[in-house]
Amino acid sequence: MRCATSRSKISNGTRLLSNVDGRSREARRFRDLVASFAAEIGIDLGEVEMGLVRQAAGLALRAEQLQEAIVRGEHVDNDELIRISGTSRRILSLLSEKAAKRKQPPPTLRDRLQQRAAERAEA
């Protein structure tokens, strides 16, 4: 692995996005969503999983912005909100499946023997 100083700030984990001021309201909410989604999945997230987490957080943030506009009485492109919601749901579903697979310990020898005995009893 390369030295931390030769990697980007995103790869090092010191920034979520490049060229973004992290002090804005939207940036703070984005950071909160990324942390929440990542915590729900578990530890040791790879680049692909972190990319999906960031993507889901961005979509969730945009959906929240559109919902705020609806509440304020502004015109919102309903098709955009539906597409964002559907895409966000699919990404979060994929991440949840990955998290569930990680959380399930592999079956022990005893578990396998009990399963085999149960299968033989049924037959």
CYANA upper distance limits for C-alpha pairs under 8 A (distance plus 0.5 A):
  2 ARG  CA      6 SER  CA      7.23
  2 ARG  CA      7 ARG  CA      7.61
  3 CYS  CA      7 ARG  CA      7.44
  4 ALA  CA     12 ASN  CA      6.99
  7 ARG  CA     11 SER  CA      6.71
  7 ARG  CA     12 ASN  CA      7.01
  8 SER  CA     12 ASN  CA      6.74
  9 LYS  CA     13 GLY  CA      6.63
  9 LYS  CA     14 THR  CA      5.80
  9 LYS  CA     15 ARG  CA      5.94
  9 LYS  CA     18 SER  CA      8.19
 10 ILE  CA     14 THR  CA      6.64
 10 ILE  CA     15 ARG  CA      5.37
 10 ILE  CA     16 LEU  CA      6.09
 10 ILE  CA     17 LEU  CA      6.82
 10 ILE  CA     18 SER  CA      7.49
 16 LEU  CA     31 ARG  CA      7.85
 16 LEU  CA     54 ARG  CA      8.24
 20 VAL  CA     27 ALA  CA      8.28
 21 ASP  CA     27 ALA  CA      7.73
 22 GLY  CA     27 ALA  CA      5.57
 22 GLY  CA     28 ARG  CA      6.95
 23 ARG  CA     27 ALA  CA      6.79
 23 ARG  CA     28 ARG  CA      6.92
 24 SER  CA     28 ARG  CA      6.72
 25 ARG  CA     29 ARG  CA      6.75
 26 GLU  CA     30 PHE  CA      6.51
 26 GLU  CA     61 LEU  CA      8.11
 27 ALA  CA     31 ARG  CA      6.58
 28 ARG  CA     32 ASP  CA      6.68
 29 ARG  CA     33 LEU  CA      6.66
 29 ARG  CA     61 LEU  CA      7.83
 30 PHE  CA     34 VAL  CA      6.68
 30 PHE  CA     57 ALA  CA      6.52
 30 PHE  CA     58 GLY  CA      7.10
 30 PHE  CA     61 LEU  CA      6.97
 31 ARG  CA     35 ALA  CA      6.66
 32 ASP  CA     36 SER  CA      6.55
 33 LEU  CA     37 PHE  CA      6.53
 33 LEU  CA     57 ALA  CA      5.88
 33 LEU  CA     60 ALA  CA      8.49
 34 VAL  CA     38 ALA  CA      6.46
 34 VAL  CA     53 VAL  CA      6.53
 34 VAL  CA     54 ARG  CA      6.42
 34 VAL  CA     57 ALA  CA      6.12
 35 ALA  CA     39 ALA  CA      6.48
 36 SER  CA     40 GLU  CA      6.77
 37 PHE  CA     41 ILE  CA      6.92
 37 PHE  CA     53 VAL  CA      6.83
 37 PHE  CA     57 ALA  CA      8.19
 38 ALA  CA     42 GLY  CA      6.73
 38 ALA  CA     43 ILE  CA      8.08
 38 ALA  CA     45 LEU  CA      8.20
 38 ALA  CA     50 MET  CA      8.05
 38 ALA  CA     53 VAL  CA      7.06
 39 ALA  CA     43 ILE  CA      7.64
 40 GLU  CA     99 ALA  CA      8.10
 41 ILE  CA     95 LEU  CA      7.26
 41 ILE  CA     96 SER  CA      7.06
 41 ILE  CA     98 LYS  CA      7.92
 41 ILE  CA     99 ALA  CA      5.16
 41 ILE  CA    100 ALA  CA      8.48
 42 GLY  CA     99 ALA  CA      7.06
 45 LEU  CA     49 GLU  CA      6.24
 45 LEU  CA     50 MET  CA      6.62
 46 GLY  CA     50 MET  CA      6.63
 47 GLU  CA     51 GLY  CA      6.50
 48 VAL  CA     52 LEU  CA      6.81
 49 GLU  CA     53 VAL  CA      6.63
 49 GLU  CA     95 LEU  CA      7.99
 50 MET  CA     54 ARG  CA      6.60
 51 GLY  CA     55 GLN  CA      6.57
 52 LEU  CA     56 ALA  CA      6.52
 52 LEU  CA     91 ILE  CA      7.27
 52 LEU  CA     95 LEU  CA      8.15
 53 VAL  CA     57 ALA  CA      6.58
 53 VAL  CA     92 LEU  CA      8.47
 53 VAL  CA     95 LEU  CA      8.29
 54 ARG  CA     58 GLY  CA      6.60
 55 GLN  CA     59 LEU  CA      6.75
 56 ALA  CA     60 ALA  CA      6.54
 56 ALA  CA     88 SER  CA      5.89
 56 ALA  CA     91 ILE  CA      6.69
 56 ALA  CA     92 LEU  CA      7.10
 57 ALA  CA     61 LEU  CA      6.54
 58 GLY  CA     62 ARG  CA      6.72
 59 LEU  CA     63 ALA  CA      6.61
 59 LEU  CA     84 ILE  CA      6.54
 59 LEU  CA     85 SER  CA      7.99
 59 LEU  CA     87 THR  CA      8.32
 59 LEU  CA     88 SER  CA      6.35
 60 ALA  CA     64 GLU  CA      6.67
 60 ALA  CA     84 ILE  CA      8.35
 60 ALA  CA     85 SER  CA      8.07
 60 ALA  CA     88 SER  CA      7.09
 61 LEU  CA     65 GLN  CA      6.78
 62 ARG  CA     66 LEU  CA      6.78
 62 ARG  CA     84 ILE  CA      8.26
 63 ALA  CA     67 GLN  CA      6.64
 63 ALA  CA     81 LEU  CA      6.66
 63 ALA  CA     84 ILE  CA      7.02
 63 ALA  CA     85 SER  CA      7.20
 64 GLU  CA     68 GLU  CA      6.63
 65 GLN  CA     69 ALA  CA      6.83
 66 LEU  CA     70 ILE  CA      6.83
 66 LEU  CA     76 VAL  CA      7.12
 66 LEU  CA     81 LEU  CA      7.32
 67 GLN  CA     71 VAL  CA      6.84
 68 GLU  CA     72 ARG  CA      6.77
 69 ALA  CA     73 GLY  CA      6.85
 69 ALA  CA     74 GLU  CA      5.75
 69 ALA  CA     75 HIS  CA      7.80
 69 ALA  CA     76 VAL  CA      7.39
 70 ILE  CA     74 GLU  CA      6.01
 70 ILE  CA     75 HIS  CA      7.28
 70 ILE  CA     76 VAL  CA      6.96
 76 VAL  CA     81 LEU  CA      8.47
 77 ASP  CA     81 LEU  CA      7.14
 78 ASN  CA     82 ILE  CA      6.69
 79 ASP  CA     83 ARG  CA      6.62
 80 GLU  CA     84 ILE  CA      6.55
 81 LEU  CA     85 SER  CA      6.51
 82 ILE  CA     86 GLY  CA      6.61
 83 ARG  CA     87 THR  CA      6.61
 84 ILE  CA     88 SER  CA      6.47
 85 SER  CA     89 ARG  CA      6.56
 86 GLY  CA     90 ARG  CA      6.78
 87 THR  CA     91 ILE  CA      6.77
 88 SER  CA     92 LEU  CA      6.59
 89 ARG  CA     93 SER  CA      6.46
 90 ARG  CA     94 LEU  CA      6.69
 91 ILE  CA     95 LEU  CA      6.72
 92 LEU  CA     96 SER  CA      6.50
 93 SER  CA     97 GLU  CA      6.71
 94 LEU  CA     98 LYS  CA      6.87
 95 LEU  CA     99 ALA  CA      6.66
 96 SER  CA    100 ALA  CA      6.59
 97 GLU  CA    101 LYS  CA      6.75
 98 LYS  CA    102 ARG  CA      6.83
 99 ALA  CA    103 LYS  CA      6.71
100 ALA  CA    104 GLN  CA      6.85
107 PRO  CA    111 ASP  CA      6.23
107 PRO  CA    112 ARG  CA      7.08
108 THR  CA    112 ARG  CA      6.88
109 LEU  CA    113 LEU  CA      6.66
110 ARG  CA    114 GLN  CA      6.61
111 ASP  CA    115 GLN  CA      6.62
112 ARG  CA    116 ARG  CA      6.62
113 LEU  CA    117 ALA  CA      6.60
114 GLN  CA    118 ALA  CA      6.63
115 GLN  CA    119 GLU  CA      6.72
116 ARG  CA    120 ARG  CA      6.74
117 ALA  CA    121 ALA  CA      6.66
118 ALA  CA    122 GLU  CA      6.82
119 GLU  CA    123 ALA  CA      6.92
